[in-house]
Amino acid sequence: MDKDLKFIARHYRKGMFAVKPALRRIKGVRSAWWTRPRIAAACTLAAILTATAAIFVHNNYFSAPDSPASPTEQAAIHAADVVRIIDFEEAPLTEVVAKIREVYGVDVTNIPVDPDQYTLSLHYEGTAIDLVETINDILETDMTVIE
Protein backbone atom coordinates (compact mmCIF):
# COMPACT_ATOMS: atom_id res chain seq x y z
CA MET A 1 0.00 0.00 0.00
CA ASP A 2 2.94 2.26 0.73
CA LYS A 3 4.18 1.76 -2.81
CA ASP A 4 0.83 2.87 -4.24
CA LEU A 5 0.77 6.04 -2.18
CA LYS A 6 4.30 6.91 -3.19
CA PHE A 7 3.44 6.34 -6.86
CA ILE A 8 0.34 8.56 -6.61
CA ALA A 9 2.22 11.28 -4.75
CA ARG A 10 5.01 11.23 -7.29
CA HIS A 11 2.76 11.33 -10.40
CA TYR A 12 -0.13 13.47 -9.07
CA ARG A 13 -1.07 16.54 -11.05
CA LYS A 14 -3.98 18.83 -10.28
CA GLY A 15 -7.09 17.98 -12.37
CA MET A 16 -5.60 14.71 -13.52
CA PHE A 17 -8.32 12.60 -11.95
CA ALA A 18 -11.24 14.90 -12.93
CA VAL A 19 -13.85 12.87 -14.80
CA LYS A 20 -15.17 15.45 -17.31
CA PRO A 21 -11.81 16.70 -18.60
CA ALA A 22 -10.58 13.13 -18.84
CA LEU A 23 -13.63 12.09 -20.84
CA ARG A 24 -13.20 15.09 -23.11
CA ARG A 25 -9.64 14.07 -23.81
CA ILE A 26 -10.55 10.44 -24.44
CA LYS A 27 -13.95 10.63 -26.18
CA GLY A 28 -14.13 14.21 -27.32
CA VAL A 29 -17.25 14.84 -25.25
CA ARG A 30 -18.41 18.42 -25.45
CA SER A 31 -20.23 20.36 -22.82
CA ALA A 32 -23.93 20.99 -23.42
CA TRP A 33 -24.73 24.16 -25.37
CA TRP A 34 -28.17 24.50 -23.74
CA THR A 35 -27.28 25.68 -20.31
CA ARG A 36 -29.80 27.18 -17.88
CA PRO A 37 -28.94 30.83 -18.64
CA ARG A 38 -29.25 30.19 -22.37
CA ILE A 39 -32.62 28.43 -21.91
CA ALA A 40 -33.86 31.38 -19.83
CA ALA A 41 -32.70 33.84 -22.48
CA ALA A 42 -34.44 31.86 -25.25
CA CYS A 43 -37.71 31.73 -23.25
CA THR A 44 -37.53 35.47 -22.58
CA LEU A 45 -36.95 36.19 -26.26
CA ALA A 46 -39.90 33.97 -27.24
CA ALA A 47 -42.16 35.72 -24.73
CA ILE A 48 -41.14 39.17 -26.04
CA LEU A 49 -41.75 38.15 -29.67
CA THR A 50 -45.14 36.66 -28.81
CA ALA A 51 -46.21 39.80 -26.95
CA THR A 52 -45.06 42.00 -29.83
CA ALA A 53 -47.01 39.91 -32.34
CA ALA A 54 -50.13 40.01 -30.15
CA ILE A 55 -49.94 43.81 -29.89
CA PHE A 56 -49.42 44.12 -33.64
CA VAL A 57 -52.40 41.90 -34.46
CA HIS A 58 -54.61 43.66 -31.91
CA ASN A 59 -53.77 47.13 -33.23
CA ASN A 60 -54.20 46.22 -36.88
CA TYR A 61 -57.25 43.98 -36.80
CA PHE A 62 -59.29 44.92 -33.76
CA SER A 63 -58.98 48.71 -33.55
CA ALA A 64 -61.45 51.37 -34.70
CA PRO A 65 -60.88 53.04 -38.08
CA ASP A 66 -58.58 56.07 -38.04
CA SER A 67 -60.99 58.60 -39.52
CA PRO A 68 -64.60 57.77 -38.73
CA ALA A 69 -67.24 59.43 -40.86
CA SER A 70 -69.77 61.67 -39.21
CA PRO A 71 -73.17 60.10 -38.40
CA THR A 72 -74.88 61.98 -41.24
CA GLU A 73 -72.27 60.78 -43.73
CA GLN A 74 -72.66 57.22 -42.49
CA ALA A 75 -76.44 57.43 -42.84
CA ALA A 76 -76.14 58.83 -46.37
CA ILE A 77 -73.60 56.21 -47.38
CA HIS A 78 -75.51 53.26 -45.97
CA ALA A 79 -79.12 54.24 -46.70
CA ALA A 80 -79.16 52.58 -50.13
CA ASP A 81 -76.63 49.87 -49.26
CA VAL A 82 -78.62 48.25 -46.46
CA VAL A 83 -79.71 44.68 -47.23
CA ARG A 84 -83.32 44.12 -46.23
CA ILE A 85 -86.13 41.67 -47.04
CA ILE A 86 -89.26 43.02 -48.67
CA ASP A 87 -92.40 41.23 -49.96
CA PHE A 88 -95.11 42.30 -52.40
CA GLU A 89 -98.21 40.33 -53.34
CA GLU A 90 -100.16 41.76 -56.32
CA ALA A 91 -99.27 45.26 -55.07
CA PRO A 92 -99.75 48.34 -57.27
CA LEU A 93 -96.61 50.32 -58.11
CA THR A 94 -97.62 53.24 -55.85
CA GLU A 95 -97.77 50.85 -52.88
CA VAL A 96 -94.41 49.32 -53.91
CA VAL A 97 -92.73 52.74 -54.00
CA ALA A 98 -94.24 53.70 -50.63
CA LYS A 99 -93.01 50.43 -49.09
CA ILE A 100 -89.49 51.01 -50.51
CA ARG A 101 -89.46 54.49 -48.90
CA GLU A 102 -90.61 52.98 -45.60
CA VAL A 103 -88.25 49.99 -45.49
CA TYR A 104 -85.07 51.44 -47.03
CA GLY A 105 -85.51 55.14 -46.24
CA VAL A 106 -84.83 56.28 -49.82
CA ASP A 107 -86.91 58.05 -52.46
CA VAL A 108 -87.71 56.64 -55.88
CA THR A 109 -87.96 58.94 -58.92
CA ASN A 110 -89.04 58.54 -62.55
CA ILE A 111 -92.22 56.74 -61.51
CA PRO A 112 -94.42 56.07 -64.58
CA VAL A 113 -97.37 58.41 -65.22
CA ASP A 114 -99.93 55.68 -64.53
CA PRO A 115 -98.35 53.66 -61.67
CA ASP A 116 -101.63 51.95 -60.69
CA GLN A 117 -101.61 49.97 -63.94
CA TYR A 118 -98.49 48.14 -62.81
CA THR A 119 -98.78 45.35 -60.21
CA LEU A 120 -95.99 43.36 -58.67
CA SER A 121 -95.61 40.11 -56.71
CA LEU A 122 -92.09 39.73 -55.40
CA HIS A 123 -90.05 38.47 -52.46
CA TYR A 124 -86.71 40.31 -52.45
CA GLU A 125 -83.63 40.38 -50.23
CA GLY A 126 -81.06 43.00 -51.13
CA THR A 127 -80.33 46.70 -51.36
CA ALA A 128 -82.71 49.43 -52.50
CA ILE A 129 -80.74 50.12 -55.66
CA ASP A 130 -80.75 46.46 -56.68
CA LEU A 131 -84.47 46.18 -55.87
CA VAL A 132 -85.38 49.14 -58.08
CA GLU A 133 -83.21 47.75 -60.90
CA THR A 134 -84.99 44.40 -60.58
CA ILE A 135 -88.39 46.12 -60.67
CA ASN A 136 -87.25 48.07 -63.74
CA ASP A 137 -86.32 44.81 -65.45
CA ILE A 138 -89.60 43.12 -64.55
CA LEU A 139 -91.97 46.01 -65.31
CA GLU A 140 -89.84 47.65 -68.03
CA THR A 141 -89.75 51.02 -66.25
CA ASP A 142 -86.94 53.52 -65.69
CA MET A 143 -87.09 54.33 -61.97
CA THR A 144 -84.04 55.43 -59.99
CA VAL A 145 -83.15 55.72 -56.30
CA ILE A 146 -82.38 59.04 -54.60
CA GLU A 147 -80.69 58.86 -51.22
RODO-2510 file (C-alpha; in nm, 4 decimals, decimal comma):
residues 147
     n   res          X          Y          Z
     1     m     0,0000     0,0000     0,0000
     2     d     0,2936     0,2264     0,0732
     3     k     0,4180     0,1760    -0,2809
     4     d     0,0831     0,2867    -0,4242
     5     l     0,0767     0,6040    -0,2184
     6     k     0,4297     0,6914    -0,3194
     7     f     0,3435     0,6338    -0,6860
     8     i     0,0340     0,8555    -0,6609
     9     a     0,2218     1,1276    -0,4745
    10     r     0,5006     1,1231    -0,7291
    11     h     0,2765     1,1326    -1,0399
    12     y    -0,0135     1,3467    -0,9069
    13     r    -0,1071     1,6542    -1,1052
    14     k    -0,3980     1,8829    -1,0282
    15     g    -0,7089     1,7980    -1,2370
    16     m    -0,5601     1,4706    -1,3521
    17     f    -0,8323     1,2600    -1,1949
    18     a    -1,1244     1,4899    -1,2930
    19     v    -1,3854     1,2873    -1,4802
    20     k    -1,5170     1,5453    -1,7312
    21     p    -1,1812     1,6698    -1,8605
    22     a    -1,0578     1,3125    -1,8844
    23     l    -1,3629     1,2085    -2,0836
    24     r    -1,3201     1,5086    -2,3108
    25     r    -0,9642     1,4071    -2,3809
    26     i    -1,0550     1,0443    -2,4442
    27     k    -1,3949     1,0634    -2,6185
    28     g    -1,4128     1,4211    -2,7320
    29     v    -1,7252     1,4839    -2,5245
    30     r    -1,8405     1,8425    -2,5454
    31     s    -2,0235     2,0360    -2,2816
    32     a    -2,3933     2,0991    -2,3424
    33     w    -2,4729     2,4156    -2,5371
    34     w    -2,8169     2,4500    -2,3743
    35     t    -2,7283     2,5684    -2,0306
    36     r    -2,9801     2,7182    -1,7876
    37     p    -2,8940     3,0828    -1,8643
    38     r    -2,9255     3,0186    -2,2370
    39     i    -3,2619     2,8429    -2,1912
    40     a    -3,3859     3,1382    -1,9828
    41     a    -3,2699     3,3845    -2,2484
    42     a    -3,4443     3,1863    -2,5246
    43     c    -3,7708     3,1731    -2,3255
    44     t    -3,7534     3,5466    -2,2582
    45     l    -3,6954     3,6189    -2,6257
    46     a    -3,9901     3,3967    -2,7238
    47     a    -4,2164     3,5724    -2,4726
    48     i    -4,1142     3,9166    -2,6039
    49     l    -4,1746     3,8145    -2,9674
    50     t    -4,5143     3,6657    -2,8808
    51     a    -4,6211     3,9801    -2,6948
    52     t    -4,5065     4,2002    -2,9829
    53     a    -4,7005     3,9910    -3,2339
    54     a    -5,0129     4,0006    -3,0152
    55     i    -4,9943     4,3810    -2,9888
    56     f    -4,9416     4,4120    -3,3643
    57     v    -5,2398     4,1899    -3,4458
    58     h    -5,4613     4,3662    -3,1912
    59     n    -5,3768     4,7129    -3,3227
    60     n    -5,4199     4,6219    -3,6885
    61     y    -5,7252     4,3979    -3,6799
    62     f    -5,9290     4,4922    -3,3757
    63     s    -5,8983     4,8714    -3,3554
    64     a    -6,1453     5,1365    -3,4699
    65     p    -6,0877     5,3036    -3,8085
    66     d    -5,8582     5,6067    -3,8039
    67     s    -6,0989     5,8603    -3,9520
    68     p    -6,4596     5,7775    -3,8731
    69     a    -6,7241     5,9432    -4,0856
    70     s    -6,9773     6,1668    -3,9207
    71     p    -7,3171     6,0096    -3,8397
    72     t    -7,4879     6,1977    -4,1238
    73     e    -7,2268     6,0780    -4,3730
    74     q    -7,2657     5,7221    -4,2494
    75     a    -7,6444     5,7433    -4,2842
    76     a    -7,6137     5,8827    -4,6370
    77     i    -7,3601     5,6206    -4,7380
    78     h    -7,5509     5,3264    -4,5972
    79     a    -7,9117     5,4237    -4,6705
    80     a    -7,9164     5,2579    -5,0126
    81     d    -7,6630     4,9870    -4,9265
    82     v    -7,8624     4,8247    -4,6462
    83     v    -7,9708     4,4684    -4,7225
    84     r    -8,3321     4,4124    -4,6230
    85     i    -8,6130     4,1674    -4,7038
    86     i    -8,9264     4,3020    -4,8666
    87     d    -9,2396     4,1233    -4,9957
    88     f    -9,5107     4,2301    -5,2401
    89     e    -9,8209     4,0328    -5,3336
    90     e   -10,0155     4,1758    -5,6317
    91     a    -9,9272     4,5263    -5,5069
    92     p    -9,9748     4,8344    -5,7271
    93     l    -9,6615     5,0324    -5,8109
    94     t    -9,7619     5,3240    -5,5846
    95     e    -9,7767     5,0847    -5,2879
    96     v    -9,4406     4,9322    -5,3905
    97     v    -9,2731     5,2743    -5,3998
    98     a    -9,4243     5,3696    -5,0627
    99     k    -9,3007     5,0429    -4,9092
   100     i    -8,9494     5,1015    -5,0505
   101     r    -8,9463     5,4489    -4,8896
   102     e    -9,0609     5,2983    -4,5595
   103     v    -8,8246     4,9990    -4,5487
   104     y    -8,5072     5,1439    -4,7034
   105     g    -8,5505     5,5138    -4,6239
   106     v    -8,4833     5,6278    -4,9822
   107     d    -8,6909     5,8054    -5,2465
   108     v    -8,7714     5,6642    -5,5883
   109     t    -8,7964     5,8942    -5,8918
   110     n    -8,9044     5,8536    -6,2550
   111     i    -9,2224     5,6744    -6,1515
   112     p    -9,4416     5,6075    -6,4582
   113     v    -9,7366     5,8407    -6,5219
   114     d    -9,9926     5,5684    -6,4532
   115     p    -9,8346     5,3663    -6,1673
   116     d   -10,1633     5,1949    -6,0693
   117     q   -10,1615     4,9970    -6,3940
   118     y    -9,8486     4,8135    -6,2810
   119     t    -9,8785     4,5352    -6,0207
   120     l    -9,5989     4,3356    -5,8668
   121     s    -9,5606     4,0107    -5,6714
   122     l    -9,2087     3,9728    -5,5403
   123     h    -9,0054     3,8465    -5,2464
   124     y    -8,6713     4,0308    -5,2447
   125     e    -8,3634     4,0378    -5,0231
   126     g    -8,1059     4,3003    -5,1128
   127     t    -8,0330     4,6705    -5,1357
   128     a    -8,2715     4,9430    -5,2504
   129     i    -8,0740     5,0117    -5,5662
   130     d    -8,0752     4,6458    -5,6676
   131     l    -8,4473     4,6184    -5,5869
   132     v    -8,5379     4,9138    -5,8085
   133     e    -8,3206     4,7753    -6,0902
   134     t    -8,4988     4,4398    -6,0577
   135     i    -8,8393     4,6121    -6,0670
   136     n    -8,7248     4,8070    -6,3742
   137     d    -8,6318     4,4812    -6,5452
   138     i    -8,9601     4,3125    -6,4551
   139     l    -9,1973     4,6014    -6,5310
   140     e    -8,9843     4,7651    -6,8032
   141     t    -8,9754     5,1018    -6,6253
   142     d    -8,6936     5,3521    -6,5695
   143     m    -8,7090     5,4326    -6,1975
   144     t    -8,4040     5,5431    -5,9991
   145     v    -8,3147     5,5724    -5,6300
   146     i    -8,2379     5,9036    -5,4605
   147     e    -8,0687     5,8863    -5,1220
***
